[in-house]
Amino acid sequence: MSDEGRGQSQFINFLNEMRIGAAAMGVGIAQGAFDLALTYSKQGIEFSKKIASFEAIRNKLADMATRRLKWPNFLFTKQLGISIET
């Protein structure tokens, strides 16, 4: 238990912690989706060409990889004491 009147701030802190956990799960899901998309693009064939040879697919995979690398850094800002309030 804690001091009277601190319930709201404790609840906000709890929600921030849960938000970080949910975001971490999202990063894991995104990693799995990227891995599957990359594997499929290397194996799949359309119009007698590998799917990975199409520029639009390569651009989409590059975008996925860039976004995937950005989020883990955001998630660990809490450990450094940087506010994650939006």
C-alpha positions as CSV (number, residue, x, y, z in Angstrom):
1,M,0.0,0.0,0.0
2,S,1.1,3.6,-0.4
3,D,0.3,7.0,0.7
4,E,-3.3,8.3,0.4
5,G,-3.8,10.4,-2.7
6,R,-1.2,8.8,-4.9
7,G,-3.4,6.3,-6.6
8,Q,-3.8,8.2,-9.8
9,S,0.0,8.6,-10.3
10,Q,0.6,4.9,-9.5
11,F,-2.1,3.9,-12.0
12,I,-0.6,6.1,-14.7
13,N,2.8,4.5,-14.0
14,F,1.2,1.1,-14.2
15,L,-0.3,2.0,-17.6
16,N,3.0,3.2,-18.9
17,E,4.6,-0.1,-17.9
18,M,1.9,-2.1,-19.6
19,R,2.2,0.1,-22.7
20,I,5.9,-0.8,-22.9
21,G,5.1,-4.5,-22.6
22,A,2.4,-4.3,-25.3
23,A,4.8,-2.5,-27.6
24,A,7.5,-5.1,-27.0
25,M,5.0,-7.8,-28.1
26,G,4.2,-5.8,-31.2
27,V,7.9,-5.7,-32.0
28,G,8.1,-9.5,-31.8
29,I,5.1,-9.9,-34.0
30,A,6.5,-7.4,-36.5
31,Q,9.8,-9.4,-36.5
32,G,7.9,-12.6,-37.3
33,A,5.9,-10.9,-40.1
34,F,9.1,-9.5,-41.6
35,D,10.8,-12.9,-41.5
36,L,7.9,-14.6,-43.2
37,A,7.5,-11.9,-45.8
38,L,11.2,-12.0,-46.6
39,T,11.2,-15.8,-46.9
40,Y,8.1,-15.8,-49.1
41,S,9.5,-13.1,-51.4
42,K,12.6,-15.1,-52.0
43,Q,10.7,-18.3,-52.7
44,G,7.6,-17.1,-54.4
45,I,7.4,-16.8,-58.2
46,E,5.1,-14.4,-60.2
47,F,5.3,-13.7,-63.9
48,S,8.2,-16.2,-64.1
49,K,10.3,-14.0,-61.7
50,K,11.0,-14.3,-58.0
51,I,8.8,-11.9,-56.1
52,A,11.8,-10.4,-54.4
53,S,13.0,-9.1,-57.8
54,F,10.2,-6.6,-58.0
55,E,11.1,-3.1,-56.9
56,A,7.9,-2.5,-55.0
57,I,8.4,-5.6,-52.9
58,R,12.0,-4.7,-52.2
59,N,10.9,-1.2,-51.1
60,K,8.2,-2.6,-48.8
61,L,10.7,-5.1,-47.2
62,A,13.2,-2.2,-46.7
63,D,10.5,-0.1,-45.1
64,M,9.5,-3.0,-42.8
65,A,13.1,-3.6,-41.8
66,T,13.6,0.1,-41.0
67,R,10.5,0.4,-38.9
68,R,11.3,-2.9,-37.1
69,L,14.7,-1.5,-36.1
70,K,13.3,1.8,-34.8
71,W,11.0,0.4,-32.1
72,P,13.4,-1.5,-29.8
73,N,15.3,1.8,-29.2
74,F,12.1,3.5,-28.2
75,L,11.1,0.8,-25.8
76,F,14.3,1.0,-23.9
77,T,14.2,4.8,-23.3
78,K,12.2,4.0,-20.1
79,Q,15.3,2.3,-18.7
80,L,17.3,5.4,-19.4
81,G,14.8,7.6,-17.5
82,I,13.6,9.3,-20.6
83,S,9.9,10.2,-20.6
84,I,7.8,8.4,-23.1
85,E,4.7,10.6,-22.7
86,T,3.2,11.6,-26.0
